Amino acid sequence: ATLSLLGKEIEMGDTLRQDPQAFDFISTRFIPTTHQPLFELAASWTNQYPTCALALLTVILEHALRREWCRVNDRPQDSKAHPSKYYVTLDGHGQRNQHELLLHPYVGQLDGCFDSKNCNALVDHMGSSTMALLSDLFCSAAGPNIRAALGHGLWDHYLDKDLERMAREDSSHSIKDTTFQPMVSLVVLALHQSAVHSDISLNGLGETQAATAFCCEPKFSFAAVTRELLESAHSELHDLSKVLENCNSMSGGTSSIKLPNFTAVLFTSLWDIANVH
């Protein structure tokens, strides 16, 4: 995935990652008591051992979001493990017929119930910007798919390198820090925004953070990628139209080429589609 598309979000996450108060806010408002020591350990690793920090923060984020999903959808039974039953997970749309998904628009999908009465309350609860960020990071085909990459061993080599440096008490930065530290920042931002929306009824907690403006549109969703491709096609067709117009002008307007008009109609149609979707 091209993380540069999330440049603004990475900058916001970098700021939070360097702010101890931001971690205190997340821990107090969003992290279960049982997981707070693990969260503190992950927070202490974000600069020196980013791949290990990313692994821990992703597990903690998923667990905290699962608790929130169960609470707002009134499904406390799904907060615990059950024999022969999958957890509610952050990704795994390819197996959505086997388990619930935290970011799916509907709940009860194992029963094939997709009417409006079964909307996933977490979507409205977290808000469109936070959901866009979470979807980009964890369940968009064109995105980094952080949980899947960690869970399926794609980054084991870098985890091993971090663990080796940890064993040597070597805190120098690794080659891949330029990749993993931005992802750590993005997950910290996702944790922070989830904490902002986790329990708005808490009095006196995080009012400054809650008031912080955060606006994020999907960058890696199917619709976002399709729109980008259509906009690129629109630009290319516009350039082609100019070339063909020049050809007509050079031939004294007698050319039999009629593509400019066709091209104009086509890229106008593509542009309209892109703006609609």
N, C-alpha and C positions, 0 to 999 in steps of 0.2 A: 504494500500500500504506500501511496505517496503522502507521508505525514505532513509535508509542507502545506497541504490543503487545510490542515488544522493548525496553522501557524499562530493564529490569535488565541486559540484554546491552549496551545502549548505554553505560550507566554503567561497566560493566566495561571496555568498549573505550576509553572516555574516559580512564580511569585508565592503561591500557596506552599509549595514544597520547601521554601526557605523560611517559612513563617511558623514558629512553634505554636503560636496561638491558633493557627488554622488547624493543626493536628489536634490541639486540645478541644477545639470546637467540634471536630468530626467525632472524636472519641466520646465526648460527653453526650452528644446529641444522637449519634447514629450507631455506635459500635456496642454490641452486647458486652456486659461486664466480663463474661467468660473469655472474650476475645481481645480485651483491651491490652493485656500484656503482649500478646502476639502483634497487635497493631503498633504498640510502642517500639517493639523490636524492628518491625518493617520500616517504621519511620526513621529509625537510626541508621538504616542501611541505604536509604534512597540516593545518597551521593556516592558512597564507596562501592556498594554492591547492588547496582540497580536491577540486575536480572533476578536476583534472589528477592529483592524488595518487591518487584513486580509480581512475582509468583505469590507471595504472601498477601499483598494488597488485593490481588484479584480474588483469592479465596475468601478474604474477609468481606470484600464488597458483595460478592455473590451471596454469602450467608446473611449479611445484613439486609440486602434487598429481598431475599426470600422471606425473612421475618416480616418485613414491611408488606410484601405481597400477600402473605397469609393474613395479616391484620386487616388491611383495607378491603380484601375480598372475602373476609369472614370465613377463612378456611384454616383454622388452627391445626387441624389434623395433618396438613401438609408440611408443617414445620418440623416434623420428626421423620426419621427413617422408618420404613415399613418393609417387612420381608417381601421379596419378589415385586417391588415397586420402585420406580425411579423417583429421584428427587425432582422438585421444580428447579429448572436450571436456567442459567443466564444465556446460553446458546443452545445449539442442537436442533435447529429447525428441520433438519433432515429426519429427526426421530420424533417429530411433534405428535405422531400418532401413538407414542409410547409414554410420553410424560408432558406435563404442563411446562410452559415457557414464561419466564418473568416478563419478557418484553413483548409477548404476543398480544394483539388487541383483544383477544377473547380468553375466557377461562372455561373449564368444563369441556375442552375441545376433544378429550378422549371419548366423550359421548356423542361427538358430532354436532354439538349445539353451538351455533354461531349467530344466534339472534341477538338483538340489542340488549336483552335482559342479562346476557352473560358477558358484557364488556369487562375487560380487565381494568379494575379501578385504579391500579397502580399507574396507568398511563396518564390519567387526569391528575392523579395525586402528585406525580413527579413533574408534570408540565412538559410541554413540547420540546423545549430546549434541552432539558436533561435527558429526555428519552431519545432525542436525536443524537446526543453525544454517546450515550450508552449503546445505541444501535450501531453507530459507526465503529465503535471500538470492539464490539463483541459479536455482532451477528449480521454483518453486511459482507457479501461475497467479495467486494472490492476493497474492504477494509483490512486492518491488521489482524482481526480475529484473535485477540490476545488470549482468551481462555482456551480456545481450541489449540493454538500453537503451543501453549504451555502444557496442556493436558495430554496432548498426543506426541510430546517429545521433540517437537521441531526445534526447540531452543535448548535442549539438554546440554549441548556442547558449551553454550555460554553460561548456563547454570553451573556446570562443572568448573569452568574457569573462575567464576566468582567464588565458588567454594574452595578452590585451591588457593586463591589469593587470601581468602579469609583464614584458612589454616596457617598460612605463612604470616598472618597479620600484616599483609601487604594491602594498603588502602589506595594504592595508585590506580588511576583510571585505566580500564581496559579499552581495547580497540573499538569494541562495539558500544561503548557508553553513549556515543553520538546517536545511536539508534534507540537504546533501551531507556536512557534517562528521559527523552521526550515522552516515551510511553508511560514511564512512571509519573511524570507530571500530568499526563492526561487522565490517568487513573485516580490520582490525588484530586484532580478537578472533579471527576465523576463522583468520588466519595464526598467531596465538599458540597456539591450541588444536591446530592441525594440527602445529605444531612440537613441542608437548608429546608428541604421539603418533607423531611421525615415526620416531624411532629410540630406543626405550626402553632399548636395550642400551648407549647411550653412557654411560660412567661419569663421574660428577661434573658433568654438564652439566644444568642446569635442574631440579635435584631440587626446589627450592623452588617453581618454577613448576608442575612436574608434580604437586606435592602440592596445589596450589590447587584448591579445590572448584569445579567447574563443572557446572551442571545446566541443560539447556535442552530444553524440549519444543517440538515443531513448533507454530508459530503460523499458518502460511499454507498448510500442506499441505491436500489435499482432505479428509482425515479430520478435521483440526483445524477447518477451516471448517465442515464438515458438523456436527460436534459443537456448535460455537458456535450454528449456526442451530437445531439441535434444542433446545438449552438455552433459547434465546430463545423458541421455540415453547412449550416447557414452561411458562415463566414467563407468557406471554400466556394460555395455556389455563387456568392456575391462577387468574389474575385474572378470566377469563370465568366460571369455575366459581363464584367468590365472588359475582359480580354475579347470576348466575342463582339461586343459593341465596337471595340477598336478595329476588329477585322472588318466589320460592316462599313465603318467610316472610311477605311483605307480602300475599300473596293467601290467607293462612290455611292454606297447605299444600294448597289444592284445585286449584292450577294444574296444567294438563295438560302443562306443560313438563317433559320428562324429560332435557334436555340435560346437567344437572350430572353425573349418573351416567356418561353417555357420555363427557363431557369428562374426568372423573377417570380413566376407563379409558384414554382416548386419550393424555393427557399422561403417565400412568404408563408406558405402552408406549413413548412417545417417549423418556422419561428412561432407561428400561432399554436402549434401542438406543444412546443417546448414551454411556452408561457402558460398553457392550460395545465400541464402536468408537472 
